């Protein structure tokens, strides 16, 4: 007797067709919170690891979890210019840019950091959503470019092209000056420099968090043991703490960066070719959508560059995908990114009730990262009416509270106002989400970033 054949989706579009649409696909995914591979959850403890980037210096590991795509060719700059909203006429070699990439409708597909090392060579570093979009467009362009992918360590292997880590905090600059034996050049904000650590050639881009200069250091894979040993040895003098994977997942919160928005790719005809190109094993197909904000329209979960604070990165001096739509969206902005400070009494109440055995449970709040899905969307209310969506959250030892980054209706984006976050996932289809009742958590609106993210003048 012949066994019935089962259909294994080959592409994202196949997966969408099998599931009956994007909402069904993503709301049924069993994928939980983001996993940062390659390092322990904590090297010491996440509370002090968090405090290090504000009080001393933290080493944040980036070697294993980010996907890199190398863009090579005489037209590399023009190619990236067509894909991203950013100004590129000032993108000289040995500079880096945080680039924003949108679909034809002007809604975000991804952001990433691009390192221009040579005239004809760029590294695109970020989530797989960025890598996939770059690679796809490279297959369609008439420009002289090729791409090579250096995959992350979700599937471990022997090596990558480079190691990569950040040193951040008020002691980052003196640490770097000492460990480089005087070879550290004066690097301007988001520029790059080449120097030596332990006699090995490395490069770094200068940026920062918590209001102080920081460095993203990278070099040849074979040199990392010597470089790491030197940084940790000298770093002991400056109270260096290595941040584990659970701590790394909180690093964006205080600076107000909203990592990895849901890519705007799932339903329009002009993205059909892309959906047929992305494999069913991709993050876009496997990722989960969770939280209390419920809509039957996947587009309601998309974000626009202006509302997430990227208006300064949108420049209309060149042609790029989504330009016409963004010119219209600029005139019709409806939401603004804000920080929500969760009420500690409510958080403690929810935690207590999530562990009870004598009645209905609330949804557990895992600390320091309460998120339980790839793409989180929780309803924010004022006077019982919807006024925003909370998208990224974590506990901050520096703030002494759970913070979340939310997109608030502009008329309700008022610092100091109290709102209510609806916590839980109604009628969840995922076994990773325990049975629970929805509950409300009070929150106070605060600025974003919660702390000044960078110093750009020195």
Secondary structure, 3 states (H helix, E strand, C coil): CCCCCCCCCCEHHHHHHHHCCHHHHHHCCCCCCCCCCCCCCCCCCHHHHHHHHHHCEEEEECCCCCEEEEEECCCHHHHHHHHECCCCCCCCCCEEEEEEEECCCCEEEEEEEEEEEECCEEEEEECHHHHHHHHHHHHHCCCCCEEEEECCCCCCCCCCCEEEEEEECCCHHHHHHHHCCCCCCCCCCCEEEEEEECCEEEEEEEEEECCEEEEEEEEEHHHHHHHHHHHHHHHHHHCEEEECHHHHCCCCCCCCCCCCCCCCCCCCHHHHHHHHHCECCCHHHHCCEECCCCCCCHHHHCCECCCCCCHHHCCCCCCCCCHHHHHHHHCCCCEEEEEEEECHHHHHHHHHHHCCCCCCCECCCCCCCCCCCCEECEEEEECCEEEEEEEEEEEECCCCEEEEEEEEEHHHCCCCCEEEEEECCCCCCCCCCCCCECEEEEEEEECCCCCCCCCCCC
